[in-house]
Amino acid sequence: MLRDRFGIGPQGLSSPISVKWAGFAELLTKGFSALPPGCLYGLVIGITVGILLTLLAEKYGELVPSPAAIGIGMLINAAVLMTFILGGVVQLIWARSEAKSEDKFRIPLASGLICGEAIVAVAVAIYAAVKLSFFA
């Protein structure tokens, strides 16, 4: 119902990360000619930084940011990333103030929050679809 009402794509409903993956699929099918000018330089810089961070992580461990986390951060939109950052800050404060309870409950709590968000998103979509069907 949502698809029929709003459509899919730039003028309708779209998943920001899906748009990025669609662009990657286009790159794979059309080759580097599908890239805007200058993107190859960015690609080379990104590969170099990723290799450098991976090598530095071998020596300095947790002091070096994860290349995988940086890559995922580039794929996910800022609204989602802000919740990750906020959760990380809350977890850090919790770990420093109550290390024992943080160690025991952080994973079940995070899992519950993720599942809860997914369930609410499905419920909201169903509600919107049913509500829209009354006005169609």
C-alpha positions in Angstrom: 0.0 0.0 0.0 2.8 2.4 0.8 4.5 1.6 -2.5 1.3 2.2 -4.4 0.6 5.5 -2.6 4.1 7.0 -2.6 6.1 5.1 -5.2 9.7 4.0 -5.0 12.8 6.0 -5.8 13.9 9.6 -5.5 10.4 11.0 -5.7 8.9 8.4 -3.4 10.1 6.0 -0.7 13.7 5.1 -0.7 16.2 3.6 1.7 19.3 5.9 1.7 21.7 2.9 2.1 19.9 1.1 -0.8 20.6 4.1 -3.1 24.3 3.8 -2.3 24.3 0.1 -3.0 22.4 0.7 -6.2 25.2 3.2 -7.2 27.8 0.5 -6.4 26.0 -2.0 -8.5 25.9 0.5 -11.4 29.7 1.0 -10.9 30.2 -2.8 -11.2 28.1 -3.1 -14.4 29.3 0.1 -16.2 32.9 0.2 -14.9 34.9 3.2 -13.8 33.4 5.3 -16.6 30.2 5.6 -14.5 32.1 7.6 -11.8 32.2 11.4 -11.8 35.6 13.0 -12.5 38.0 12.9 -9.6 36.4 9.9 -7.9 39.2 7.6 -8.7 41.5 9.8 -6.6 39.1 9.5 -3.7 39.1 5.7 -4.2 42.9 5.5 -4.1 43.0 7.8 -1.0 40.3 5.6 0.7 42.1 2.4 -0.1 45.4 3.8 1.2 43.9 5.1 4.4 42.2 1.8 5.0 45.4 -0.2 4.5 47.3 2.3 6.7 44.7 2.1 9.5 44.7 -1.7 9.4 48.5 -1.8 9.7 48.5 0.7 12.5 45.9 -1.3 14.3 48.3 -4.2 14.5 50.7 -2.1 16.5 48.5 0.3 18.4 45.3 -1.7 18.8 42.3 0.1 20.2 43.9 3.5 19.7 43.3 3.3 15.9 39.8 3.7 14.5 38.3 0.6 12.7 38.4 0.9 8.9 35.3 -1.2 8.7 33.5 1.1 11.1 34.5 4.1 9.1 33.3 2.4 5.9 29.9 1.6 7.4 29.7 5.1 8.7 30.0 6.4 5.1 27.2 4.2 4.0 24.7 5.0 6.8 22.9 8.3 6.9 23.7 10.9 9.7 20.5 10.4 11.6 21.3 6.7 12.3 24.9 7.5 13.0 24.0 10.0 15.6 22.1 7.3 17.5 25.2 5.2 17.3 27.3 8.0 18.7 24.8 8.8 21.4 24.7 5.1 22.4 28.5 4.9 22.5 28.8 8.0 24.7 26.1 6.7 27.1 27.8 3.3 27.2 31.2 4.9 27.9 29.7 6.9 30.8 28.0 3.8 32.1 31.2 1.8 31.9 33.1 4.4 33.8 30.5 4.8 36.5 29.2 1.2 37.0 31.6 -1.2 35.2 30.1 -4.3 36.6 26.5 -3.7 35.6 27.6 -2.3 32.2 29.5 -5.4 31.4 26.6 -7.6 32.4 23.7 -5.7 30.7 25.1 -3.8 27.7 24.7 -6.5 25.1 21.1 -7.5 26.1 20.1 -3.9 26.4 21.6 -3.0 23.0 19.9 -6.0 21.4 16.6 -5.1 23.0 16.8 -1.6 21.7 17.6 -2.7 18.2 14.8 -5.3 18.2 12.4 -2.7 19.7 13.2 -0.2 17.0 12.6 -2.7 14.3 9.3 -3.8 15.8 8.2 -0.2 16.1 9.2 0.6 12.5 7.1 -2.4 11.3 4.2 -1.3 13.5 4.4 2.3 12.2 4.5 1.1 8.5 1.5 -1.2 9.1 -0.4 1.7 10.8 0.5 4.1 8.0 -0.6 1.5 5.3 -3.9 0.8 7.0 -4.6 4.5 7.6 -3.7 5.4 4.0 -6.0 2.6 2.7 -9.0 4.4 4.3 -8.2 7.6 2.3 -7.3 6.0 -1.0 
